[in-house]
Amino acid sequence: MPNKYTIFDRAEKKRGLSKFLEAIPLYIEAMRLSGDDRELKMSCSFALGDTYRMVGDFTKSAKSYRAAHRYAVAFGDGTMATDAMVGLGLSLRATGSLKEALKIFNNSLKSYKALDDRAGVAFTMWARAGALRLKGDLKAAMEGFKEAKTLFTRMRDSGGVGYCLTGLGGASRVSGDHKASNKYYTQANALFSDERDIFGIAYSYCGIANSMRMTGDFKGSLKFFKKAKDNYKKIGDKVSYAYTLWGEGTALQILGRDKEALKDFKEAALLFKETRDRRGLIYCALSTGELDFVKDRKKGVRAFKSSLKKAVSLGLGVESRYARELLAAAEKSPDSIPLNLA
């Protein structure tokens, strides 16, 4: 009979190498063999939450984190219980449930501080800053990423620093500081390359590509979008791959390559539907609406209004702003479409 702990260790090694799709069945097998070992059940559930989240399966991720939380509470492990809640918050954040995610992050911060868990505090501050960015509170998001970065630096956690840099890169881009965005993403890419973090490398490549797109280097951005896509394919991250397709499609659209752009938007939308990423679907609706607007003004405007309504209902400040900008541009002149959305 195969050893459940050996299987779990194999899964952990796969996860450490960003081979998430290979790790998942191993965790499931270790869980199946766990018997009455509640600690192993807890560890497998939490690890599955992480790995499902990394490949964009947020429904299974949330379910796994909730199971891990139940086991942790029963086991009397306060730290793991809080870790599981933060993971759940990240899964909810990814699907657009910002209010619930922020509530979880705020409660978890209190728990980590009570436990004097510095790593937990730093990670949750990073997670909360990401939610604040999506909410549109960019100043608070930047402050949160910088504070988390300081904490990770003190702990000599270069990976944590790297993800704070990508957060700063994203917040800078939507704030309009594209030069700073490129700087942060480039710094992050160097750290992730040293760490051999494939997800981080892919994420920072996508960020670099978007910053280049926003400064008008559309052809240059396409090279970095390709690098990001190649790396995301290695780990099977459908959501991040979809956002990369959207960014690439936007660059192609600005270059007048509408047919290729529409193909990217449609493929991205299918992936967003599969992973229930409502924010991603709004981006695709806005972009396809821009393409439709040229041929059918009313159809484009309907897409912008529908996207605005959805973005407002989800509390997505940045996406609401984009939808309003497109509606304003549509009222002025058809020549003002498309906009280069960040």
Secondary structure, DSSP 8 states (H G I E B T S, - for coil): ---HHHHHHHHHHHHHTT-HHHHHHHHHHHHHT-TT-HHHHHHHHHHHHHHHHHTT-HHHHHHHHHHHHHHHHHHT-HHHHHHHHHHHHHHHHHTT-HHHHHHHHHHHHHHHHHHT-HHHHHHHHHHHHHHHHHHT-HHHHHHHHHHHHHHHHHTT-HHHHHHHHHHHHHHHHHHT-HHHHHHHHHHHHHHHHHHT-HHHHHHHHHHHHHHHHHTT-HHHHHHHHHHHHHHHHHHT-HHHHHHHHHHHHHHHHHTT-HHHHHHHHHHHHHHHHHHT-HHHHHHHHHHHHHHHHHH-HHHHHHHHHHHHHHHHHHT-HHHHHHHHHHHHHHHH-GGG------
